Amino acid sequence: MTNYAEVKPKMLRWAIDRSGLSTDDFKQPVEEWLNEESQPTFSKLEAFAKKAMVPFGYLFLSEPPAETLPIPDYRTRTDDGVNRPSPNLLETIFDMQRRQDWMREYLLEQGHGELRFVGSAKVGQSVKEVAKSIRDELRLQPDWARRTATVGDALRLLRERIEDIGVLVCINGVVGNNTSRSLDAEEFQGFVLADGVVPLIFVNGADYKAAQVFTIGHELAHVWVGEGALFNHVATNTVDVKLEKYCNLVAAELLVPADSLEGVFAKGERLDTDDYVKLARLFKVSPIVIARRAQELKFISTDEFFRFYNQYREELERKPKRESSGGDFWRTQNVRIGKRFGRAVVAAAKEGRLSYSDAYELTHLQGKTFDKYVDLLRQEGGA
């Protein structure tokens, strides 16, 4: 006898709307279920839940659950004012929270205390002073970015130095290791989970590398202020929130110091797109960041900034998108998981303080794949 699942049509509609998909995207006869012309079998409903990226049990609730973001949401709004978080974003945040919770407990058991720099800055404090505090903590010179060869090198240096001071850093463009679930850089560029013992920075790896550099600088400013947040389009500074504007200014000073930019920027001279691109390559940020910085320092007007911004965005949209090769899967894990977190999980599993099943869940690596990751860390002197 076939077992049918009793599920309310409004729960199916909620799941579809939440996923951002349409009924045509599902192989199952969803329209029939919505119109109560037929009922799904349990197996078909499970397939529907997987496609809709919703926990199977949620579909049997009488009302849709209230899914709220656990951190302040400073993303720019859509035209209708609604900016519902996607399942990919929600799952990523909850996944990072699980990592942070485990790491906090692990560090406290080992006698670690709170990090002195978390919450050490106040909104309104001298931007140059806070940027210098961050550079000093990371052991970076004011012209550190100009000394690196590529944007990738600058991002790698930042990531490694940030992990060295006790902050978890994860850069990923997909949900876990699921390459069929890409994160959307338009939806969010990154977020910070504030914590005195183990703050966590997440950067959307689907974004341009140069944009990731500014995002990580912005996130560092949040760590120094001690406030978590979710954000997008940080470089344009269009969100009318004092905290966000301040973190943008700190990030800009960290990455493009006013004194350095003034030395290469001809004040009052009208620059074209190529000029901004050249300066961006020098400082390892996006041309938009350079233009915004020039506007903040009153080298150009606000109208000039947005004229350049709109022109540059149009040029980007006309360019064909490059297909990602995916890179080396194993090397990518150091970025997706973070070396510091990965080493802690491996050490705890070896010592019997963490079950291997929990280690698999925390790293999204299973069985022999996890073992190979352990070997990679050992080769690099970290396990």
C-alpha positions in Angstrom: 0.0 0.0 0.0 1.3 3.4 -1.0 1.8 5.8 1.9 0.9 9.4 1.2 2.1 12.4 3.2 -0.4 14.8 4.6 1.1 18.2 4.1 -0.6 21.5 3.9 -0.5 23.3 0.5 0.6 26.5 2.2 3.7 24.8 3.6 4.6 23.7 0.0 4.0 27.2 -1.2 6.2 28.6 1.6 9.0 26.1 0.7 8.9 27.1 -2.9 8.9 30.8 -2.2 11.7 30.4 0.3 13.8 28.5 -2.2 13.5 31.2 -4.9 12.5 28.5 -7.4 9.3 28.1 -9.4 7.0 25.1 -9.6 8.4 24.4 -13.0 11.8 23.7 -11.4 10.4 20.6 -9.7 10.0 17.2 -11.3 7.2 16.4 -9.0 3.6 17.3 -9.8 3.7 20.3 -7.4 0.8 22.1 -9.0 -1.4 19.2 -8.2 -0.3 19.1 -4.6 -0.9 22.9 -4.3 -4.4 22.6 -5.7 -5.1 19.5 -3.5 -5.7 17.4 -6.6 -3.3 14.7 -5.3 -1.0 14.1 -2.4 2.7 13.4 -2.5 4.2 10.1 -1.4 6.9 10.3 1.3 9.6 9.6 -1.2 8.4 12.3 -3.6 8.0 14.8 -0.7 11.6 14.0 0.4 12.8 14.8 -3.1 10.8 18.0 -3.1 12.3 19.0 0.3 15.8 18.4 -1.0 15.2 20.4 -4.2 13.6 23.2 -2.1 16.5 23.2 0.4 14.2 22.9 3.3 14.4 20.5 6.3 12.0 17.7 5.6 10.3 18.0 9.0 9.4 21.6 8.4 6.9 20.6 5.7 4.6 18.9 8.3 4.3 22.1 10.5 0.9 23.8 10.6 2.5 27.2 10.0 5.8 28.3 8.4 8.5 28.7 11.0 9.9 32.2 11.7 13.4 32.1 10.3 15.2 35.1 11.5 18.8 36.0 10.9 20.9 35.7 14.1 23.0 38.7 13.3 22.2 42.4 12.3 21.3 42.6 8.7 22.9 45.7 7.0 22.4 44.6 3.4 20.9 47.1 0.9 17.3 46.5 0.2 15.5 45.5 -3.0 13.1 47.8 -4.7 10.1 46.4 -2.8 11.9 46.6 0.5 12.1 42.8 1.1 15.4 41.0 1.3 14.5 37.5 2.4 17.6 35.5 3.2 18.0 32.5 0.9 18.3 28.9 2.2 22.0 29.0 1.1 22.7 32.1 3.2 20.8 30.8 6.2 22.5 27.4 6.1 25.9 29.0 5.8 25.4 31.3 8.8 24.1 28.4 11.0 27.0 26.2 9.8 29.5 28.9 10.9 27.8 29.3 14.2 28.2 25.6 14.9 31.9 25.9 14.1 32.3 29.0 16.3 30.4 27.3 19.2 32.6 24.2 19.0 35.8 26.2 18.7 34.9 28.5 21.7 34.4 25.4 23.9 37.6 23.9 22.6 39.7 27.0 23.3 38.2 27.6 26.8 39.0 24.0 27.8 42.6 24.8 26.8 42.7 27.9 29.0 42.3 30.5 26.3 40.7 33.8 27.3 39.2 36.7 25.5 41.2 38.5 22.7 42.3 42.0 23.8 41.5 43.7 20.5 37.8 42.5 20.2 35.6 45.5 21.0 38.7 47.7 21.6 37.4 50.4 19.2 34.4 52.6 19.4 32.4 54.1 16.5 33.6 57.6 16.0 37.1 56.9 17.2 39.9 58.2 14.9 39.8 56.0 11.8 43.5 56.3 11.3 44.1 55.2 14.9 41.9 52.1 14.5 43.4 51.2 11.1 46.9 51.5 12.6 45.8 49.3 15.6 44.7 46.6 13.1 47.9 46.9 11.0 50.0 46.6 14.2 48.2 43.6 15.4 48.6 41.9 12.0 52.2 43.0 11.7 51.6 44.9 8.5 53.3 48.0 7.2 51.1 50.9 5.8 52.1 50.0 2.2 51.8 46.2 2.8 49.3 45.7 -0.1 51.6 47.5 -2.6 54.4 45.1 -1.7 52.3 42.0 -2.7 52.4 40.9 -6.4 48.7 40.1 -6.9 45.3 40.5 -5.4 45.3 36.8 -4.5 48.6 37.3 -2.7 47.2 40.2 -0.7 44.1 38.2 0.2 46.2 35.2 1.3 48.5 37.4 3.4 45.5 39.0 5.1 43.8 35.7 5.8 46.9 34.1 7.3 47.7 37.1 9.5 44.2 37.3 10.7 44.1 33.6 11.7 47.5 34.1 13.4 45.9 36.5 15.9 43.0 34.1 16.8 40.2 35.0 14.4 38.6 32.3 12.4 38.5 33.1 8.6 36.4 31.1 6.1 36.2 32.0 2.4 33.7 29.9 0.5 31.6 30.4 -2.6 29.3 27.4 -2.0 27.3 25.8 0.8 29.8 23.6 2.6 31.4 21.6 -0.2 28.3 21.4 -2.3 29.3 22.9 -5.7 25.7 22.7 -6.9 24.7 25.3 -4.3 26.6 28.4 -5.1 26.5 31.5 -2.9 25.3 34.7 -4.5 27.6 37.7 -4.1 24.7 40.1 -4.8 22.8 38.7 -1.8 25.7 39.0 0.6 29.5 39.6 0.5 30.3 38.5 4.0 29.4 38.4 7.6 31.0 38.6 11.1 30.0 36.5 14.1 31.3 38.6 17.0 32.8 36.8 20.0 35.4 37.8 22.6 37.2 34.4 22.5 36.8 33.4 18.8 35.3 35.9 16.4 34.6 34.5 13.0 34.8 36.2 9.6 33.1 34.7 6.6 33.8 36.0 3.1 31.7 35.1 0.1 34.2 33.4 -2.2 31.9 33.8 -5.2 32.7 37.5 -5.2 35.6 39.1 -7.1 39.0 38.6 -5.4 39.5 42.4 -5.1 36.0 42.8 -3.6 36.9 40.0 -1.1 39.9 42.1 0.1 37.7 45.0 1.0 35.1 42.8 2.6 37.7 41.2 4.9 38.9 44.7 5.8 35.4 45.7 6.6 34.9 42.6 8.7 38.1 43.2 10.6 36.7 46.7 11.6 33.6 44.9 12.9 35.8 42.7 15.0 37.6 45.7 16.5 34.2 47.3 17.3 32.9 44.0 18.6 29.7 43.9 16.6 28.6 41.2 14.2 26.8 41.9 11.0 25.7 40.7 7.5 26.3 43.0 4.6 26.6 43.4 0.8 27.8 46.2 -1.5 30.1 47.5 1.3 32.4 49.4 -1.0 29.7 51.8 -2.2 28.9 52.9 1.3 25.2 53.4 0.5 23.8 51.9 3.7 22.6 54.6 6.0 23.9 53.0 9.2 26.6 54.7 11.3 28.3 51.5 12.2 28.6 50.3 8.6 29.9 53.7 7.4 32.5 53.7 10.1 33.7 50.2 9.3 33.9 51.1 5.7 36.1 54.1 6.6 38.4 51.9 8.7 38.7 49.3 6.0 39.5 52.0 3.4 42.2 53.4 5.6 43.6 50.0 6.3 43.8 49.0 2.6 44.2 52.4 0.9 45.8 54.8 3.4 45.0 58.5 2.8 48.6 59.5 2.8 49.5 56.8 0.2 46.7 57.6 -2.1 47.4 61.3 -2.0 50.9 60.6 -3.1 49.7 58.9 -6.4 46.4 60.7 -7.0 46.5 64.0 -8.9 44.0 66.1 -7.0 41.4 67.8 -9.2 42.4 65.8 -12.3 39.6 63.9 -14.0 40.5 60.3 -14.2 39.1 57.7 -16.6 38.3 54.0 -15.9 41.8 52.9 -16.8 43.3 55.2 -14.2 41.1 53.8 -11.5 42.0 50.2 -12.6 45.7 51.0 -12.4 45.4 52.4 -8.9 43.3 49.4 -7.9 46.0 47.0 -9.0 48.5 49.0 -7.0 46.5 48.7 -3.8 45.0 45.3 -4.5 41.4 46.5 -4.2 38.6 47.0 -6.7 38.4 50.2 -8.8 35.2 51.1 -7.0 37.1 51.2 -3.7 39.6 53.6 -5.2 36.9 55.8 -6.5 35.0 55.7 -3.2 38.2 56.5 -1.3 38.9 59.5 -3.7 35.4 60.8 -3.0 35.8 60.4 0.8 39.0 62.3 0.6 37.3 65.0 -1.6 39.6 64.3 -4.5 36.4 63.9 -6.6 32.8 64.8 -6.1 30.0 62.4 -5.2 28.5 62.9 -8.6 31.8 61.9 -10.2 32.0 58.8 -8.0 28.6 57.6 -9.1 29.3 58.5 -12.7 32.4 56.3 -12.6 30.6 53.6 -10.5 27.7 53.3 -13.0 30.1 53.2 -16.0 32.3 50.6 -14.4 29.4 48.4 -13.5 28.1 48.6 -17.0 31.5 47.6 -18.4 31.7 44.6 -16.0 28.3 43.4 -17.0 29.3 43.5 -20.7 32.3 41.3 -20.0 31.8 37.5 -20.3 31.9 35.8 -17.0 34.9 33.6 -16.5 34.2 30.0 -15.7 35.9 28.9 -12.4 38.2 26.0 -12.7 37.4 25.1 -9.1 41.1 24.9 -8.2 42.8 22.2 -6.2 40.1 20.7 -4.0 42.5 20.0 -1.2 44.2 23.4 -1.2 40.7 24.9 -1.3 39.8 23.3 2.0 42.4 25.4 3.8 40.4 28.4 2.6 36.9 27.0 3.1 37.6 25.5 6.5 40.5 27.7 7.6 43.8 26.2 8.8 43.3 27.2 12.4 39.9 25.6 12.7 40.9 22.6 10.7 44.0 21.9 12.8 41.9 22.2 16.0 39.3 19.7 14.8 42.0 17.2 13.7 43.8 17.5 17.0 40.6 17.0 19.0 39.6 14.0 16.9 43.0 12.4 17.3 42.9 12.9 21.1 39.4 11.4 21.3 37.8 14.6 22.5 35.8 14.8 19.3 34.1 11.9 17.5 35.0 11.4 13.9 31.4 11.7 12.9 31.3 15.2 14.5 34.6 16.1 12.8 33.1 15.1 9.5 30.1 17.3 10.1 32.2 20.3 11.2 34.5 20.1 8.1 32.0 18.7 5.5 34.6 16.0 4.7 33.8 12.3 5.1 35.9 9.2 5.7 38.9 8.9 3.4 38.4 12.5 2.2 38.8 13.7 5.7 41.9 11.4 6.1 43.5 12.9 3.1 42.8 16.4 4.4 44.6 15.4 7.6 47.6 14.2 5.6 47.6 17.6 3.8 47.7 19.4 7.1 50.5 17.1 8.3 52.6 17.8 5.2 52.2 21.5 5.9 53.3 21.0 9.5 49.9 21.6 11.1 48.6 18.2 12.2 
